[in-house]
Amino acid sequence: MEATLTVSSHFSAAHRLALPELSQAENDQIYGKCARIHGHGHNYHLEVSVSGEMDSRTGMIVDLVALQQAIADRVLEPFDHTFLNKDIPYFAEVVPTAENIALYIVERLREPIQSLGVELEKVKLIESPNNACEIYCRQPAVRMNLPVLPQAAMA
């Protein structure tokens, strides 16, 4: 029988929403307070859901410790206590909206999770009590093949 397992974690990071080719006034109009020149921070809550066949012997679909380690290595460690625009090279070029961060996390996790024998089902990134983004990973539109930086480039 197939089942879905969701693990939750969190990280804290700062970001600034702004397009470099626009003036500050234009960015303020699009992104509001989120365009402030020195950025702002969030305590992000991350939910990662994986799906797979339940093992009849163990009753599990995946080694939970290995799944949590993959999330820690690929997301939590590189993202926690950073300024995303400056510390994660990808976000020097891409506006770090909740949607773009969640999509980037999908691309960071897809391969390591697949190597554990399960499929990445969904990534939900809760930026604040007021907004969250969910990426459903089995839908073909998500498979955008975003460039994923090597682990060394994330440091």
Phi and psi in degrees as GROMACS dihedral restraints (atoms count N, CA, C in turn):
[ dihedral_restraints ]
;  ai    aj    ak    al  type     phi  dphi    fc
    3     4     5     6     1   -85.9    20    10
    4     5     6     7     1   143.6    20    10
    6     7     8     9     1  -139.2    20    10
    7     8     9    10     1   163.4    20    10
    9    10    11    12     1  -120.2    20    10
   10    11    12    13     1   133.5    20    10
   12    13    14    15     1  -118.5    20    10
   13    14    15    16     1   135.4    20    10
   15    16    17    18     1  -119.3    20    10
   16    17    18    19     1   131.2    20    10
   18    19    20    21     1  -116.1    20    10
   19    20    21    22     1   145.1    20    10
   21    22    23    24     1  -115.3    20    10
   22    23    24    25     1   146.3    20    10
   24    25    26    27     1  -154.9    20    10
   25    26    27    28     1  -177.5    20    10
   27    28    29    30     1  -152.4    20    10
   28    29    30    31     1   158.9    20    10
   30    31    32    33     1  -151.3    20    10
   31    32    33    34     1   156.9    20    10
   33    34    35    36     1  -112.8    20    10
   34    35    36    37     1   134.2    20    10
   36    37    38    39     1  -155.4    20    10
   37    38    39    40     1   156.4    20    10
   39    40    41    42     1  -107.9    20    10
   40    41    42    43     1   157.8    20    10
   42    43    44    45     1  -159.1    20    10
   43    44    45    46     1   168.4    20    10
   45    46    47    48     1  -134.3    20    10
   46    47    48    49     1   131.5    20    10
   48    49    50    51     1   -98.0    20    10
   49    50    51    52     1   111.8    20    10
   51    52    53    54     1  -166.7    20    10
   52    53    54    55     1   143.7    20    10
   54    55    56    57     1   -95.8    20    10
   55    56    57    58     1   123.7    20    10
   57    58    59    60     1   -62.2    20    10
   58    59    60    61     1   -25.4    20    10
   60    61    62    63     1   -80.7    20    10
   61    62    63    64     1    -5.2    20    10
   63    64    65    66     1  -103.1    20    10
   64    65    66    67     1   157.8    20    10
   66    67    68    69     1   -73.3    20    10
   67    68    69    70     1   165.9    20    10
   69    70    71    72     1   -60.2    20    10
   70    71    72    73     1   -40.2    20    10
   72    73    74    75     1   -62.6    20    10
   73    74    75    76     1   -41.5    20    10
   75    76    77    78     1   -66.5    20    10
   76    77    78    79     1   -41.9    20    10
   78    79    80    81     1   -64.4    20    10
   79    80    81    82     1   -39.3    20    10
   81    82    83    84     1   -60.3    20    10
   82    83    84    85     1   -38.8    20    10
   84    85    86    87     1   -66.7    20    10
   85    86    87    88     1   -38.4    20    10
   87    88    89    90     1   -79.9    20    10
   88    89    90    91     1   -49.3    20    10
   90    91    92    93     1  -105.9    20    10
   91    92    93    94     1    -5.8    20    10
   93    94    95    96     1    62.2    20    10
   94    95    96    97     1  -139.9    20    10
   96    97    98    99     1   -60.0    20    10
   97    98    99   100     1   -23.6    20    10
   99   100   101   102     1   -68.5    20    10
  100   101   102   103     1   -10.5    20    10
  102   103   104   105     1   -93.4    20    10
  103   104   105   106     1     1.7    20    10
  105   106   107   108     1   -52.3    20    10
  106   107   108   109     1   139.3    20    10
  108   109   110   111     1   -56.3    20    10
  109   110   111   112     1   -33.8    20    10
  111   112   113   114     1   -96.4    20    10
  112   113   114   115     1     5.1    20    10
  114   115   116   117     1    74.2    20    10
  115   116   117   118     1  -170.7    20    10
  117   118   119   120     1  -159.7    20    10
  118   119   120   121     1   166.5    20    10
  120   121   122   123     1  -118.4    20    10
  121   122   123   124     1   162.9    20    10
  123   124   125   126     1  -139.3    20    10
  124   125   126   127     1   153.2    20    10
  126   127   128   129     1  -101.8    20    10
  127   128   129   130     1    94.5    20    10
  129   130   131   132     1   -75.9    20    10
  130   131   132   133     1   139.6    20    10
  132   133   134   135     1  -110.1    20    10
  133   134   135   136     1   127.7    20    10
  135   136   137   138     1  -117.0    20    10
  136   137   138   139     1   129.8    20    10
  138   139   140   141     1  -120.3    20    10
  139   140   141   142     1   125.4    20    10
  141   142   143   144     1  -117.7    20    10
  142   143   144   145     1   122.6    20    10
  144   145   146   147     1  -111.1    20    10
  145   146   147   148     1   134.0    20    10
  147   148   149   150     1  -125.4    20    10
  148   149   150   151     1   151.5    20    10
  150   151   152   153     1  -127.0    20    10
  151   152   153   154     1   146.5    20    10
  153   154   155   156     1  -176.6    20    10
  154   155   156   157     1   178.9    20    10
  156   157   158   159     1   -79.3    20    10
  157   158   159   160     1   134.6    20    10
  159   160   161   162     1   -71.3    20    10
  160   161   162   163     1   134.3    20    10
  162   163   164   165     1   -77.7    20    10
  163   164   165   166     1   124.2    20    10
  165   166   167   168     1   -65.4    20    10
  166   167   168   169     1   -25.6    20    10
  168   169   170   171     1   -81.1    20    10
  169   170   171   172     1   -49.1    20    10
  171   172   173   174     1   -90.9    20    10
  172   173   174   175     1   -22.1    20    10
  174   175   176   177     1    77.2    20    10
  175   176   177   178     1    11.2    20    10
  177   178   179   180     1  -116.8    20    10
  178   179   180   181     1   159.0    20    10
  180   181   182   183     1   -99.0    20    10
  181   182   183   184     1   -19.1    20    10
  183   184   185   186     1  -158.3    20    10
  184   185   186   187     1   155.2    20    10
  186   187   188   189     1   -70.3    20    10
  187   188   189   190     1   109.8    20    10
  189   190   191   192     1   -61.4    20    10
  190   191   192   193     1   -39.8    20    10
  192   193   194   195     1   -63.9    20    10
  193   194   195   196     1   -42.7    20    10
  195   196   197   198     1   -65.5    20    10
  196   197   198   199     1   -38.6    20    10
  198   199   200   201     1   -63.8    20    10
  199   200   201   202     1   -47.7    20    10
  201   202   203   204     1   -62.6    20    10
  202   203   204   205     1   -35.6    20    10
  204   205   206   207     1   -67.6    20    10
  205   206   207   208     1   -40.0    20    10
  207   208   209   210     1   -61.3    20    10
  208   209   210   211     1   -42.4    20    10
  210   211   212   213     1   -66.0    20    10
  211   212   213   214     1   -42.2    20    10
  213   214   215   216     1   -62.7    20    10
  214   215   216   217     1   -46.2    20    10
  216   217   218   219     1   -68.3    20    10
  217   218   219   220     1   -40.9    20    10
  219   220   221   222     1   -92.4    20    10
  220   221   222   223     1   -19.3    20    10
  222   223   224   225     1  -128.0    20    10
  223   224   225   226     1   -60.1    20    10
  225   226   227   228     1   -62.3    20    10
  226   227   228   229     1   -50.3    20    10
  228   229   230   231     1   -61.8    20    10
  229   230   231   232     1   -49.5    20    10
  231   232   233   234     1   -71.8    20    10
  232   233   234   235     1   -25.0    20    10
  234   235   236   237     1   -94.5    20    10
  235   236   237   238     1   -32.1    20    10
  237   238   239   240     1   -65.3    20    10
  238   239   240   241     1   133.4    20    10
  240   241   242   243     1    57.1    20    10
  241   242   243   244     1    46.7    20    10
  243   244   245   246     1  -121.7    20    10
  244   245   246   247     1   167.4    20    10
  246   247   248   249     1  -104.2    20    10
  247   248   249   250     1   103.2    20    10
  249   250   251   252     1   -52.3    20    10
  250   251   252   253     1   -43.4    20    10
  252   253   254   255     1   -60.4    20    10
  253   254   255   256     1   -31.0    20    10
  255   256   257   258     1  -104.0    20    10
  256   257   258   259     1   -31.9    20    10
  258   259   260   261     1   -95.1    20    10
  259   260   261   262     1   -20.6    20    10
  261   262   263   264     1  -111.9    20    10
  262   263   264   265     1   106.6    20    10
  264   265   266   267     1   -50.5    20    10
  265   266   267   268     1   -35.0    20    10
  267   268   269   270     1   -57.6    20    10
  268   269   270   271     1   -38.6    20    10
  270   271   272   273     1   -85.0    20    10
  271   272   273   274     1     2.7    20    10
  273   274   275   276     1   -73.9    20    10
  274   275   276   277     1   -23.3    20    10
  276   277   278   279     1  -108.6    20    10
  277   278   279   280     1   -22.3    20    10
  279   280   281   282     1  -120.5    20    10
  280   281   282   283     1   132.1    20    10
  282   283   284   285     1   -63.3    20    10
  283   284   285   286     1   123.2    20    10
  285   286   287   288     1   -80.6    20    10
  286   287   288   289     1    62.4    20    10
  288   289   290   291     1   -71.4    20    10
  289   290   291   292     1   165.5    20    10
  291   292   293   294     1   -56.8    20    10
  292   293   294   295     1   -38.8    20    10
  294   295   296   297     1   -64.1    20    10
  295   296   297   298     1   -46.6    20    10
  297   298   299   300     1   -68.9    20    10
  298   299   300   301     1   -35.8    20    10
  300   301   302   303     1   -65.5    20    10
  301   302   303   304     1   -46.4    20    10
  303   304   305   306     1   -61.2    20    10
  304   305   306   307     1   -41.9    20    10
  306   307   308   309     1   -65.1    20    10
  307   308   309   310     1   -39.3    20    10
  309   310   311   312     1   -64.8    20    10
  310   311   312   313     1   -40.1    20    10
  312   313   314   315     1   -61.7    20    10
  313   314   315   316     1   -40.7    20    10
  315   316   317   318     1   -55.2    20    10
  316   317   318   319     1   -48.3    20    10
  318   319   320   321     1   -67.8    20    10
  319   320   321   322     1   -31.1    20    10
  321   322   323   324     1   -71.1    20    10
  322   323   324   325     1   -30.3    20    10
  324   325   326   327     1   -99.0    20    10
  325   326   327   328     1   -21.6    20    10
  327   328   329   330     1   -53.2    20    10
  328   329   330   331     1   -53.7    20    10
  330   331   332   333     1   -67.8    20    10
  331   332   333   334     1   -49.0    20    10
  333   334   335   336     1   -60.8    20    10
  334   335   336   337     1   -35.4    20    10
  336   337   338   339     1   -71.5    20    10
  337   338   339   340     1   -39.5    20    10
  339   340   341   342     1   -61.3    20    10
  340   341   342   343     1   -36.7    20    10
  342   343   344   345     1   -66.9    20    10
  343   344   345   346     1   -16.9    20    10
  345   346   347   348     1   -85.6    20    10
  346   347   348   349     1    -2.9    20    10
  348   349   350   351     1    92.0    20    10
  349   350   351   352     1    14.3    20    10
  351   352   353   354     1  -129.7    20    10
  352   353   354   355     1   169.2    20    10
  354   355   356   357     1  -107.0    20    10
  355   356   357   358     1   139.2    20    10
  357   358   359   360     1   -70.5    20    10
  358   359   360   361     1   118.0    20    10
  360   361   362   363     1   -93.2    20    10
  361   362   363   364     1   -49.9    20    10
  363   364   365   366     1  -156.3    20    10
  364   365   366   367     1   144.2    20    10
  366   367   368   369     1  -121.0    20    10
  367   368   369   370     1   124.9    20    10
  369   370   371   372     1  -117.6    20    10
  370   371   372   373     1   123.5    20    10
  372   373   374   375     1  -115.1    20    10
  373   374   375   376     1   115.3    20    10
  375   376   377   378     1   -99.1    20    10
  376   377   378   379     1   112.0    20    10
  378   379   380   381     1   -83.7    20    10
  379   380   381   382     1   -35.9    20    10
  381   382   383   384     1  -158.5    20    10
  382   383   384   385     1   173.8    20    10
  384   385   386   387     1   -62.2    20    10
  385   386   387   388     1   -14.0    20    10
  387   388   389   390     1   -98.0    20    10
  388   389   390   391     1   -17.2    20    10
  390   391   392   393     1  -153.9    20    10
  391   392   393   394     1   149.4    20    10
  393   394   395   396     1  -150.6    20    10
  394   395   396   397     1   159.2    20    10
  396   397   398   399     1  -127.4    20    10
  397   398   399   400     1   138.1    20    10
  399   400   401   402     1  -121.4    20    10
  400   401   402   403     1   129.8    20    10
  402   403   404   405     1  -112.2    20    10
  403   404   405   406     1   120.1    20    10
  405   406   407   408     1   -91.6    20    10
  406   407   408   409     1   112.6    20    10
  408   409   410   411     1   -83.5    20    10
  409   410   411   412     1   -17.4    20    10
  411   412   413   414     1   -84.3    20    10
  412   413   414   415     1    -7.6    20    10
  414   415   416   417     1   -78.9    20    10
  415   416   417   418     1   133.5    20    10
  417   418   419   420     1   -56.2    20    10
  418   419   420   421     1   -30.2    20    10
  420   421   422   423     1   -62.7    20    10
  421   422   423   424     1   -24.9    20    10
  423   424   425   426     1   -75.8    20    10
  424   425   426   427     1   -26.8    20    10
  426   427   428   429     1   -74.7    20    10
  427   428   429   430     1    72.3    20    10
  429   430   431   432     1   -91.3    20    10
  430   431   432   433     1    -6.7    20    10
  432   433   434   435     1    52.2    20    10
  433   434   435   436     1    52.2    20    10
  435   436   437   438     1   -62.9    20    10
  436   437   438   439     1   148.2    20    10
  438   439   440   441     1   -65.3    20    10
  439   440   441   442     1   129.2    20    10
  441   442   443   444     1  -109.9    20    10
  442   443   444   445     1   120.9    20    10
  444   445   446   447     1   -73.3    20    10
  445   446   447   448     1   145.1    20    10
  447   448   449   450     1   -59.8    20    10
  448   449   450   451     1   155.8    20    10
  450   451   452   453     1   -54.4    20    10
  451   452   453   454     1   -39.4    20    10
  453   454   455   456     1   -61.8    20    10
  454   455   456   457     1   -32.2    20    10
  456   457   458   459     1   -75.2    20    10
  457   458   459   460     1   -14.1    20    10
  459   460   461   462     1   -82.8    20    10
  460   461   462   463     1   -16.7    20    10
